[in-house]
Amino acid sequence: VDVPVGGGPGPHVHQKADEWFYVLQGNPVVHVDDRTFTLAAGDFVHIPMGTSHWFEVFDAPAKMVAGYSPPGEELQFL
């Protein structure tokens, strides 16, 4: 996932899958329920299904690997 400065999805919930991100580049700010994390290259975040979350990119583009478990949610982006 390549995310430009100012990019990122708004708050949302996945009801049928967990979601995860592994940061390759940049410092995305991830919001999980009422917690906020500034991530860096090498960081991993797991978001359990049913959990409100979103992320923002402020200072430089971010590059992340993202996935879902069980798979299928990613098909919405094709």
Helices and strands as residue ranges (DSSP letters): E 2-3, E 18-25, E 29-32, E 35-38, E 44-47, E 53-56, E 62-69, G 73-77
